[in-house]
Amino acid sequence: MAYVYQVSFDIKPDQLTDLEIGSALEAALSSLRALLPDQSGYDSSRAMHSIDRDNTTHIIFQSVWNDWDEFQDHIKSAISEERVIKEFKPHLSVDNLTTHQFEEVD
């Protein structure tokens, strides 16, 4: 059974001129991919941004975990949020940051 932890937020159109989304996503994802494999139960990570919204760009980071207890430890650690906030800090309000937890269906 896999568990997915998702961190997401929106960027407004006026913020896009100051931000190269692809570069910022790659930097944050690279950071997570360097840190998370040291945690037991980690499987993979991905980052994406919406391409279908005119008013905002939705940014998503996901990490996939194979073990429930390790998944819970990751959530408590807040590593994902810290890395996302660090990379996007000038463009991100903590109030805009949301997290979701998913269980994959076999």
C-alpha positions as CSV (number, residue, x, y, z in Angstrom):
1,M,0.0,0.0,0.0
2,A,1.4,3.4,-0.9
3,Y,0.7,6.7,0.8
4,V,1.1,10.1,-0.8
5,Y,1.8,13.4,1.0
6,Q,1.0,16.5,-1.0
7,V,2.0,20.1,-0.4
8,S,0.4,22.7,-2.7
9,F,-0.2,26.4,-3.2
10,D,-1.2,28.9,-5.8
11,I,0.8,31.6,-7.5
12,K,-0.9,34.7,-8.8
13,P,-0.3,35.9,-12.4
14,D,1.5,39.0,-11.3
15,Q,4.0,36.9,-9.4
16,L,4.9,34.8,-12.4
17,T,7.0,37.6,-13.9
18,D,9.4,37.3,-10.9
19,L,9.5,33.6,-10.8
20,E,10.7,30.9,-13.2
21,I,8.4,28.2,-12.2
22,G,10.3,25.4,-13.8
23,S,13.6,26.4,-12.2
24,A,12.0,26.9,-8.8
25,L,10.2,23.5,-9.0
26,E,13.3,21.7,-10.0
27,A,15.3,23.3,-7.2
28,A,12.7,22.4,-4.6
29,L,12.3,18.9,-6.0
30,S,16.0,18.3,-6.2
31,S,16.3,19.3,-2.5
32,L,13.5,16.9,-1.5
33,R,15.0,14.1,-3.6
34,A,18.3,14.6,-1.8
35,L,16.8,14.6,1.7
36,L,13.9,12.2,1.6
37,P,15.7,9.0,0.5
38,D,17.4,9.0,3.9
39,Q,14.1,8.4,5.5
40,S,12.9,4.9,5.8
41,G,9.8,4.0,3.7
42,Y,10.3,6.7,1.1
43,D,9.6,5.7,-2.5
44,S,9.6,8.7,-4.8
45,S,8.8,12.4,-5.3
46,R,7.3,14.6,-8.0
47,A,6.5,18.2,-8.6
48,M,4.1,19.8,-11.1
49,H,2.3,23.0,-12.0
50,S,-1.1,23.6,-13.6
51,I,-1.4,24.6,-17.2
52,D,-5.1,25.0,-17.4
53,R,-5.8,27.9,-15.0
54,D,-5.9,31.5,-16.2
55,N,-6.2,33.3,-12.8
56,T,-3.6,31.3,-10.9
57,T,-0.9,28.6,-11.3
58,H,-1.3,25.7,-8.9
59,I,1.9,24.2,-7.6
60,I,2.0,20.6,-6.2
61,F,4.8,18.6,-4.6
62,Q,4.1,15.0,-3.7
63,S,6.1,12.3,-1.9
64,V,5.2,8.6,-2.0
65,W,5.7,6.4,1.0
66,N,5.5,2.6,1.4
67,D,5.0,2.3,5.1
68,W,2.3,3.9,7.3
69,D,4.5,4.6,10.3
70,E,7.3,6.2,8.1
71,F,4.6,8.2,6.3
72,Q,3.4,9.6,9.6
73,D,6.9,10.4,10.7
74,H,7.4,12.3,7.4
75,I,4.3,14.3,8.0
76,K,5.4,15.3,11.5
77,S,8.9,16.3,10.2
78,A,7.5,19.1,7.9
79,I,10.5,18.7,5.6
80,S,8.4,19.1,2.5
81,E,6.8,22.3,3.7
82,E,10.2,23.7,4.8
83,R,11.8,23.1,1.4
84,V,8.8,24.5,-0.5
85,I,8.6,27.6,1.7
86,K,12.4,28.1,1.4
87,E,12.3,28.0,-2.5
88,F,9.2,30.0,-3.0
89,K,9.3,32.3,0.1
90,P,9.0,35.6,-1.7
91,H,5.9,34.3,-3.6
92,L,4.2,32.2,-1.0
93,S,2.0,33.0,2.0
94,V,2.0,30.3,4.6
95,D,-1.8,30.7,4.7
96,N,-1.9,29.7,1.0
97,L,0.0,26.4,1.7
98,T,-2.1,23.3,1.9
99,T,-1.3,19.7,2.6
100,H,-3.2,16.5,1.8
101,Q,-2.7,12.9,2.5
102,F,-3.8,10.1,0.2
103,E,-3.9,6.3,0.3
104,E,-3.4,4.6,-3.0
105,V,-6.0,2.1,-4.1
106,D,-4.7,-1.3,-5.2
